[in-house]
Structure formats: structure tokens, C-alpha cells
């Protein structure tokens, strides 16, 4: 096995001085008209693909990762899924890592099929995938096995950024710990003996829960964190240092809407105006994160 997601991410993060993932969540109503009204584009899936290519071209030199959210593609049917696959290939051609935000989770036989679909080299696959563990441990074992075979990454949902995460993840079990702690302990069991600085088995930890961010960083020492929730969801960027280790490593900070749809532009903005705004937001976020890590002694 030569591919190693966690190593590649850390290497690219250092080279680009960036911990940012750009979420590719294409909302047709917010895509600028210079793309949506472009001649010869008459299908929503074509508009989505061209918007993604536009964004990827802008951010490729400034971030190590993009993260397409599958729901935005699947709702467009088979053509939408095709635009997702073409987006993945285009991002990879630009040297970017790709995290499929699929949140798959099912019984073991179906999970095996999902694991092969996203992580097997036979079917193209992505660099990493998000996984929902709340059907039980047997629902994530096929992903772990596939990850170990291919070197691709997993991000298992532990404490998510949405307000409703408390409905299940914070429930106290008969053992006195919370449901999210059960998932945390599964991950520890799979990663504690890793010889790598970071295992390919990571965790999704929302930026909207600063206390939990610190607690989970202390216990999940071998896991990369995928961190949603900064920006539109209300996560405080000043707290983001909590998900990094003492050297400023160990986390991927995702931003979707604030980069894709900057407040300073509208659907009527010109291509040049929109490109400048996207670049400005991407570079600003990189600088904010790096400054916070520097001020908190993680660099």
C-alpha cells in the first residue's frame, strides 16, 4: 500500500500552509448567472459541474482538500451523480484530495458495498469518505477494512455540528458515558496502535461544540478531525485551535457556503467579481486559522 490519506493531507497542508477544505455544495439558486446562463448549458447537472470546475480552479493552489456533499448531486438523479463523479475526477486532476461527504451507514453487507464504492481503487473512489456509525459497530467495520487495504481515509461521525446532535449523540448510556463516547472509544480501539502520527480513521467533530472539541482532541490522539460548522452554522473560529495538536496539525476545517457564495457578490456579479470574492474568502480563512494557531502556541 502506497497511498496514505493522513500523510498526504499533512504534507499538502504544510506545503500550502492551509488546513481548509472547501465544501462543494452547489445550490442552483445561488450559482452566478455567468455560469447558469452560459450558452450550451441547459441541464442542472451541467451547471453544477461547471460551477464546481470554476471553484476548483480558483482554490486549488490555496487548499489541500475539497469535499462534495453527495445530497446536492443525488437530488439531480443519475446526471447529477455523473456530475459528482466528474467533479471528483477534475479535483484529482488538479492535485486535490477529495472527501466524499456521504455519511453512509448500513448493515454490514450493504456497508461493504458502500465501502467499495467510495474507497476501492477498482471503481475510482475518493481520498476519504464520511461514515455514520449509529447503526452499530458492524456498520463501520467494512469501511475500516477497506481503508486499511487502500490507504484511503474515513471520517466517522462523533459529535456533529447541528443542534439536533444532542438528541442521540449526547444521550447518557447505562454505563454512564454518552453515545458519542461509545463511538469515540471504538475509534480509539482501532487507532491507538497505529504507527503513523495520524491514522486514516478520523472523526467528524463540529466547530459548534468547543468544549467537546477539546475533550475529543485529548482522547482521539491518533485521529484527524474533519470540522464542519465554521461560518454559516455559527461555529466560532476563535475556538478552532481546540481541534489541533500542539504543533498545529491534526484537523481539516471545512467551509462551504461562505466560500462558494460570498456575501460581497450576487448571482448577477461578473465572473471577475465573483472570482475575486471566492479567492478573498479562501485566503482570509487560511490566514485566520493560521493566526489563531500561532497565537495559541500551536506553531
Buried (B, 14 or more C-beta within 10 A) or exposed (E): EEBBBBBBBBEBBEEBEBBBBBBBBBEEEBBBBBBBEEEEBEEBBBBBBBBBBBBBEBBBEBBBBBBBBBEBBEEBEEBBBBBBBBBBEBBBEBEBBBBBBBBBBBEBEBBBEBBBBBBBEEEEBBBBBBBBBBBEBEBBBBBBBBBBBBBBBBBBBBBBBEEEBBEEBBEEEEEEEBBBBBBBEBBBEBBEEBEEBBBBBBBBBBBBBBEBBBBBBEBBBBBBBBBBBBBEBEBEBEBBBBBBEEEBBBBBBBBBBBBBBBEEBEBEBEEEBBBBBBBBBBBEBBEBBBEBBEEBEBB
